[in-house]
Amino acid sequence: MESKLRMHPYAAKMLVRSVRGTPAAGLRASTCAIADLEWWTRGGSEYPDDVALTLAVLRAAGAGTGAFG
């Protein structure tokens, strides 16, 4: 089954341009942080939403990598 969610071609080009040159490990860490935030804010943890957001932003920015992974 094909997903109906699509990104506009211009937005996709801008996204690719903005991450060009970023190491794969950095992209992976940021993507994982966003996935964690999604899970945490849907009841996957006891964190309040503002704490979950703070932790996800810190992780995506590369801070505290020893604590998260």
N, C-alpha and C positions, 0 to 999 in steps of 0.2 A: 504494500500500500504506500502510495506516494504522499508525503507530507504536503499540506496546503500552505504551510508557513514558508514564505519566500522573502528574501532580502532584495531590495531594489538593486539593480546592477551598479548604479552609481555609488550607493552606500557600501556595497561589497568592495568596489575598487578603493574607496576611501579607507575602509577597514584594513585591507591588505596593505595599502600604502603606509598606514600608520604603524603597522607591526613589522614592516620590512626591516630586517637587520636585527630583530630581537631574537635572542637565543631561544631555542625550542624549550629548554627547561624553564625559562621565565614565562613563556606563554602557557606552559602546562601548569605551573604553580598558580598563575592568575586564574586560569580556567577552573582549577580545583577549588580555589578560594570562593569563586562565584557559586560553584556547585554546592559547597559546604553551606554557604549563606542560604541558598534555596532550601536545603534540607533543614537547617537550623530554624528558619522562620516558618516552616510548615510543621513544627512540632517535633522535630528530630532531636531536640536538646532542651534543656531547662533554661538556656540563656534567654534573657529578654531580647527583643528585636534589636534594640540599640547596642547591646553588647555584642550580639552576633554580627552586626554591621561593622562595628569597630574591629573585631577580630578578623573579619574577612578582608577589610581594607588593609590592615597591617600585614596580613599574609600576602595579599596581592602585591603589596609594595616591597615585599621581601624582608620585612622586619619579623623577628622572632621565628626564623625558620627552624631553629633548634626545637622549639616547642611544638611545631606543627608537622614537621616531617622531614 
